[in-house]
Amino acid sequence: MRDKYMLERLVIREETPADHYAAELAAKRAFWNLHRPGCDEHYLIHLLRDDPAYIPALSRVAELDGSIVGGIWYSEARVEGEDQITPVLTFGPLCVDPSVQKKGAGSALLAHTMSLARQAGHKAIIIYGEPDYYPRFGFRPCEVYGITTPQGRNFPAFMGAELRPGALAGVRGKFYETETFEKLPPEAVDEYDRRFPQMPKLRLPGQWNT
Ligand SMILES: CC(C)(COP(=O)(O)OP(=O)(O)OC[C@H]1O[C@@H](n2cnc3c(N)ncnc32)[C@H](O)[C@@H]1OP(=O)(O)O)[C@@H](O)C(=O)NCCC(=O)NCCS
């Protein structure tokens, strides 16, 4: 439920180097043991910032009473069709610290940055995300657009949102994001994770079967 009192105090702004640790910690806390034992999203953010595909102009952190409580990180992606390549956006992660989840911060980060992306003239955003969360922001399964994963697959978590009506009309093909999303070897993640407060890795019901 939206927490009007909290949202009035929430500042959504560009990330500065001084925010890096707190933003990554919020990501760690949000994703830890969510999809698998532990998580790699804090390391992903760390790598993304140095990726040429990263888009700081669209990425934002959420600050509450002087503390970073969440963020969203955008990067360039593309849909490769038979005879054309269409640039699109992706984001990931989007996270809100568990201490302030479900009060509207995630929605605020998403609505704010989708508006920035629209104003900047971007066509569409394609993501892998929670299929129950994103439809309220206009995301639909990529299947309806004729867009598949690089492996030619479709599933509910693979979704796209047009930033202008019809922006994905006629755009068919395979979705590719920057390789950084795939370059997260567990040993490197564990090594990077040492700089954060240690939390137990647990196998919990509802995690992906990986
Ligand atoms: C998902 C996340 C970013 C949402 O941010 P938030 O600030 O907690 O959510 P909001 O307050 O903006 O939205 C709340 C609404 O979304 C729903 N919601 C929140 N997380 C959800 C989820 N994972 N799946 C489905 N619905 C979700 C809430 O039930 C609530 O619904 P309501 O408005 O009908 O009551 C945040 O909960 C989070 O960081 N979760 C862990 C990491 C994660 O899953 N990130 C997204 C990966 S794709």
The ligand as an SDF file (V2000), in Angstrom:
LIG
                    3D

 48 50  0  0  0  0  0  0  0  0999 V2000
    9.6960   -5.6540   -6.4160 C   0  0  0  0  0  0  0  0  0  0  0  0
   10.0550   -4.3630   -5.6950 C   0  0  0  0  0  0  0  0  0  0  0  0
   11.0590   -3.5590   -6.4990 C   0  0  0  0  0  0  0  0  0  0  0  0
    8.7480   -3.5500   -5.5640 C   0  0  0  0  0  0  0  0  0  0  0  0
    9.0270   -2.3420   -4.8850 O   0  0  0  0  0  0  0  0  0  0  0  0
    8.1130   -1.9430   -3.6410 P   0  0  0  0  0  0  0  0  0  0  0  0
    8.4510   -0.5760   -3.2460 O   0  0  0  0  0  0  0  0  0  0  0  0
    8.2250   -3.0220   -2.6230 O   0  0  0  0  0  0  0  0  0  0  0  0
    6.6540   -2.0680   -4.2810 O   0  0  0  0  0  0  0  0  0  0  0  0
    5.5580   -0.9210   -4.4360 P   0  0  0  0  0  0  0  0  0  0  0  0
    5.2050   -0.4180   -3.0830 O   0  0  0  0  0  0  0  0  0  0  0  0
    5.9580    0.0700   -5.4330 O   0  0  0  0  0  0  0  0  0  0  0  0
    4.3720   -1.7430   -5.0550 O   0  0  0  0  0  0  0  0  0  0  0  0
    3.5900   -2.4160   -4.1680 C   0  0  0  0  0  0  0  0  0  0  0  0
    2.6240   -3.2940   -4.9340 C   0  0  0  0  0  0  0  0  0  0  0  0
    3.3630   -4.2210   -5.7180 O   0  0  0  0  0  0  0  0  0  0  0  0
    3.1530   -5.5270   -5.2290 C   0  0  0  0  0  0  0  0  0  0  0  0
    4.4170   -6.2190   -5.2650 N   0  0  0  0  0  0  0  0  0  0  0  0
    5.5560   -5.8750   -4.6640 C   0  0  0  0  0  0  0  0  0  0  0  0
    6.5000   -6.7840   -4.9270 N   0  0  0  0  0  0  0  0  0  0  0  0
    5.9350   -7.7130   -5.7250 C   0  0  0  0  0  0  0  0  0  0  0  0
    6.3930   -8.8960   -6.3340 C   0  0  0  0  0  0  0  0  0  0  0  0
    7.6420   -9.3350   -6.1720 N   0  0  0  0  0  0  0  0  0  0  0  0
    5.5240   -9.5980   -7.0970 N   0  0  0  0  0  0  0  0  0  0  0  0
    4.2520   -9.1820   -7.2420 C   0  0  0  0  0  0  0  0  0  0  0  0
    3.7630   -8.0590   -6.6990 N   0  0  0  0  0  0  0  0  0  0  0  0
    4.5910   -7.3440   -5.9440 C   0  0  0  0  0  0  0  0  0  0  0  0
    2.6360   -5.3540   -3.8240 C   0  0  0  0  0  0  0  0  0  0  0  0
    1.8560   -6.4510   -3.4310 O   0  0  0  0  0  0  0  0  0  0  0  0
    1.8220   -4.1060   -3.9490 C   0  0  0  0  0  0  0  0  0  0  0  0
    0.5840   -4.3660   -4.5440 O   0  0  0  0  0  0  0  0  0  0  0  0
   -0.7120   -3.4480   -4.2220 P   0  0  0  0  0  0  0  0  0  0  0  0
   -0.3680   -2.0540   -4.6560 O   0  0  0  0  0  0  0  0  0  0  0  0
   -1.7840   -4.0770   -5.0530 O   0  0  0  0  0  0  0  0  0  0  0  0
   -0.9010   -3.5390   -2.7470 O   0  0  0  0  0  0  0  0  0  0  0  0
   10.6060   -4.6100   -4.2660 C   0  0  0  0  0  0  0  0  0  0  0  0
    9.6180   -5.2460   -3.4930 O   0  0  0  0  0  0  0  0  0  0  0  0
   11.8550   -5.4440   -4.2570 C   0  0  0  0  0  0  0  0  0  0  0  0
   12.9540   -4.9140   -4.3000 O   0  0  0  0  0  0  0  0  0  0  0  0
   11.7010   -6.7720   -4.1510 N   0  0  0  0  0  0  0  0  0  0  0  0
   12.8480   -7.6740   -4.1090 C   0  0  0  0  0  0  0  0  0  0  0  0
   13.6510   -7.6260   -5.3670 C   0  0  0  0  0  0  0  0  0  0  0  0
   12.8050   -7.8050   -6.6010 C   0  0  0  0  0  0  0  0  0  0  0  0
   11.9980   -8.7290   -6.7120 O   0  0  0  0  0  0  0  0  0  0  0  0
   13.0110   -6.9020   -7.5710 N   0  0  0  0  0  0  0  0  0  0  0  0
   12.3280   -6.9540   -8.8290 C   0  0  0  0  0  0  0  0  0  0  0  0
   12.9550   -7.9810   -9.6490 C   0  0  0  0  0  0  0  0  0  0  0  0
   12.2790   -8.0470  -11.2280 S   0  0  0  0  0  0  0  0  0  0  0  0
  1  2  1  0
  2  3  1  0
  2  4  1  0
  2 36  1  0
  4  5  1  0
  5  6  1  0
  6  7  2  0
  6  8  1  0
  6  9  1  0
  9 10  1  0
 10 11  2  0
 10 12  1  0
 10 13  1  0
 13 14  1  0
 14 15  1  0
 15 16  1  0
 15 30  1  0
 16 17  1  0
 17 18  1  0
 17 28  1  0
 18 19  1  0
 18 27  1  0
 19 20  2  0
 20 21  1  0
 21 22  1  0
 21 27  2  0
 22 23  1  0
 22 24  2  0
 24 25  1  0
 25 26  2  0
 26 27  1  0
 28 29  1  0
 28 30  1  0
 30 31  1  0
 31 32  1  0
 32 33  2  0
 32 34  1  0
 32 35  1  0
 36 37  1  0
 36 38  1  0
 38 39  2  0
 38 40  1  0
 40 41  1  0
 41 42  1  0
 42 43  1  0
 43 44  2  0
 43 45  1  0
 45 46  1  0
 46 47  1  0
 47 48  1  0
M  END
$$$$
